[in-house]
Amino acid sequence: MSKQSNGSNVDVVRACMESYIAQDRAAADRLIAEDFVFTSPQDDRIHRAAFFERCFPTADRLRSPQIIEAVPASGDGVFIAYEYELENGERYRNVELSTVRDGRLTETQVFFGGRVHGP
């Protein structure tokens, strides 16, 4: 396990998500490790530079992104669930499993959820 407690790891993951939503690259740079790996249904274990090039700039297509929950997982992991609305009004929820070591994200795996129906 890392030097940080899992509670602190939750804070790191929340802060990283907030930096994405705000498009605060300087904050994200401090929170994401040099050896960071990102995986989603659209990205297969891409490295940090590719993440910042392809994924980080996409927050502008989201309207009202909101963190629903962030909780410790086993080891250095943190699960975070969030909901967002696209510009066309459709709402979606996703879950991510991130690994934090020494106060920085080293890996994130995104699991796309389905469209949210109803209020």
C-alpha positions as a LaTeX table, in Angstrom:
\begin{tabular}{lrrr}
\hline
Residue & $x$ (\AA) & $y$ (\AA) & $z$ (\AA) \\
\hline
Met1 & 0.00 & 0.00 & 0.00 \\
Ser2 & 1.19 & 3.56 & $-0.66$ \\
Lys3 & 2.28 & 6.03 & 1.98 \\
Gln4 & $-1.10$ & 7.76 & 1.78 \\
Ser5 & $-4.21$ & 6.47 & 3.48 \\
Asn6 & $-7.03$ & 5.32 & 1.24 \\
Gly7 & $-9.07$ & 8.31 & 2.47 \\
Ser8 & $-6.38$ & 10.59 & 1.09 \\
Asn9 & $-6.44$ & 8.57 & $-2.12$ \\
Val10 & $-10.15$ & 9.41 & $-2.46$ \\
Asp11 & $-9.25$ & 13.09 & $-2.11$ \\
Val12 & $-6.64$ & 12.76 & $-4.88$ \\
Val13 & $-9.13$ & 11.09 & $-7.25$ \\
Arg14 & $-11.80$ & 13.71 & $-6.49$ \\
Ala15 & $-9.28$ & 16.50 & $-7.08$ \\
Cys16 & $-8.20$ & 14.94 & $-10.37$ \\
Met17 & $-11.81$ & 14.65 & $-11.57$ \\
Glu18 & $-12.42$ & 18.26 & $-10.54$ \\
Ser19 & $-9.31$ & 19.35 & $-12.49$ \\
Tyr20 & $-10.73$ & 17.59 & $-15.57$ \\
Ile21 & $-14.14$ & 19.24 & $-15.17$ \\
Ala22 & $-12.50$ & 22.67 & $-14.73$ \\
Gln23 & $-9.95$ & 21.92 & $-17.49$ \\
Asp24 & $-7.21$ & 22.88 & $-15.03$ \\
Arg25 & $-4.21$ & 21.27 & $-16.71$ \\
Ala26 & $-1.74$ & 22.55 & $-14.12$ \\
Ala27 & $-3.65$ & 20.82 & $-11.30$ \\
Ala28 & $-3.98$ & 17.62 & $-13.36$ \\
Asp29 & $-0.24$ & 17.65 & $-14.09$ \\
Arg30 & 0.46 & 17.66 & $-10.35$ \\
Leu31 & $-2.02$ & 14.82 & $-9.69$ \\
Ile32 & $-1.19$ & 12.41 & $-12.54$ \\
Ala33 & 2.03 & 10.39 & $-12.35$ \\
Glu34 & 4.50 & 10.31 & $-15.22$ \\
Asp35 & 3.89 & 6.57 & $-15.71$ \\
Phe36 & 0.07 & 6.98 & $-15.72$ \\
Val37 & $-1.95$ & 4.50 & $-17.79$ \\
Phe38 & $-5.55$ & 5.11 & $-18.90$ \\
Thr39 & $-8.02$ & 2.50 & $-20.16$ \\
Ser40 & $-11.60$ & 2.92 & $-21.33$ \\
Pro41 & $-13.80$ & 1.17 & $-23.88$ \\
Gln42 & $-12.29$ & 3.61 & $-26.42$ \\
Asp43 & $-8.67$ & 3.64 & $-25.17$ \\
Asp44 & $-6.50$ & 0.61 & $-24.48$ \\
Arg45 & $-3.83$ & 1.38 & $-21.88$ \\
Ile46 & $-2.77$ & 4.72 & $-23.32$ \\
His47 & 0.06 & 6.62 & $-21.68$ \\
Arg48 & $-0.08$ & 10.01 & $-19.96$ \\
Ala49 & 0.73 & 12.12 & $-23.04$ \\
Ala50 & $-1.98$ & 10.42 & $-25.12$ \\
Phe51 & $-4.47$ & 10.86 & $-22.26$ \\
Phe52 & $-3.79$ & 14.61 & $-22.13$ \\
Glu53 & $-3.99$ & 14.86 & $-25.91$ \\
Arg54 & $-7.14$ & 12.78 & $-26.53$ \\
Cys55 & $-9.16$ & 12.52 & $-23.33$ \\
Phe56 & $-8.49$ & 15.50 & $-21.07$ \\
Pro57 & $-9.81$ & 18.15 & $-23.52$ \\
Thr58 & $-13.25$ & 16.47 & $-23.81$ \\
Ala59 & $-14.83$ & 18.10 & $-20.75$ \\
Asp60 & $-16.15$ & 20.96 & $-22.89$ \\
Arg61 & $-18.77$ & 18.62 & $-24.37$ \\
Leu62 & $-20.25$ & 17.96 & $-20.94$ \\
Arg63 & $-22.91$ & 20.04 & $-19.28$ \\
Ser64 & $-23.31$ & 19.79 & $-15.50$ \\
Pro65 & $-20.86$ & 16.96 & $-14.70$ \\
Gln66 & $-21.28$ & 15.81 & $-11.11$ \\
Ile67 & $-19.41$ & 13.38 & $-8.87$ \\
Ile68 & $-21.96$ & 11.04 & $-7.30$ \\
Glu69 & $-19.65$ & 9.02 & $-5.05$ \\
Ala70 & $-15.97$ & 8.33 & $-4.47$ \\
Val71 & $-15.08$ & 5.42 & $-2.18$ \\
Pro72 & $-11.97$ & 3.41 & $-1.29$ \\
Ala73 & $-11.42$ & 0.09 & $-3.05$ \\
Ser74 & $-8.88$ & $-2.57$ & $-2.11$ \\
Gly75 & $-5.22$ & $-1.61$ & $-1.89$ \\
Asp76 & $-4.56$ & 1.82 & $-3.36$ \\
Gly77 & $-7.73$ & 1.84 & $-5.46$ \\
Val78 & $-10.62$ & 4.29 & $-5.50$ \\
Phe79 & $-13.97$ & 3.90 & $-7.23$ \\
Ile80 & $-15.59$ & 7.10 & $-8.44$ \\
Ala81 & $-19.06$ & 7.33 & $-9.99$ \\
Tyr82 & $-20.16$ & 10.41 & $-11.86$ \\
Glu83 & $-23.06$ & 11.62 & $-13.94$ \\
Tyr84 & $-22.98$ & 14.11 & $-16.77$ \\
Glu85 & $-25.27$ & 15.63 & $-19.33$ \\
Leu86 & $-24.20$ & 16.09 & $-22.93$ \\
Glu87 & $-24.95$ & 19.26 & $-24.84$ \\
Asn88 & $-27.85$ & 17.42 & $-26.53$ \\
Gly89 & $-29.52$ & 16.83 & $-23.13$ \\
Glu90 & $-28.77$ & 13.10 & $-22.80$ \\
Arg91 & $-27.49$ & 12.05 & $-19.35$ \\
Tyr92 & $-25.03$ & 9.25 & $-18.60$ \\
Arg93 & $-23.27$ & 7.69 & $-15.61$ \\
Asn94 & $-19.80$ & 6.14 & $-15.58$ \\
Val95 & $-17.62$ & 4.49 & $-12.97$ \\
Glu96 & $-13.83$ & 4.60 & $-12.80$ \\
Leu97 & $-11.35$ & 2.59 & $-10.80$ \\
Ser98 & $-8.20$ & 4.60 & $-10.17$ \\
Thr99 & $-4.97$ & 3.63 & $-8.45$ \\
Val100 & $-3.13$ & 6.24 & $-6.39$ \\
Arg101 & 0.46 & 5.93 & $-5.24$ \\
Asp102 & 2.36 & 8.59 & $-3.34$ \\
Gly103 & $-0.40$ & 11.13 & $-3.92$ \\
Arg104 & $-0.64$ & 10.74 & $-7.70$ \\
Leu105 & $-2.83$ & 8.72 & $-10.08$ \\
Thr106 & $-0.93$ & 5.87 & $-11.70$ \\
Glu107 & $-3.82$ & 4.17 & $-13.47$ \\
Thr108 & $-7.47$ & 4.77 & $-14.33$ \\
Gln109 & $-9.89$ & 2.27 & $-15.82$ \\
Val110 & $-13.20$ & 3.70 & $-17.06$ \\
Phe111 & $-16.37$ & 1.62 & $-17.22$ \\
Phe112 & $-19.01$ & 3.37 & $-19.35$ \\
Gly113 & $-22.50$ & 3.23 & $-17.95$ \\
Gly114 & $-25.75$ & 3.55 & $-19.72$ \\
Arg115 & $-27.97$ & 6.46 & $-20.43$ \\
Val116 & $-29.87$ & 7.79 & $-17.41$ \\
His117 & $-33.62$ & 7.93 & $-17.92$ \\
Gly118 & $-36.02$ & 9.96 & $-15.85$ \\
Pro119 & $-35.53$ & 12.88 & $-13.48$ \\
\hline
\end{tabular}
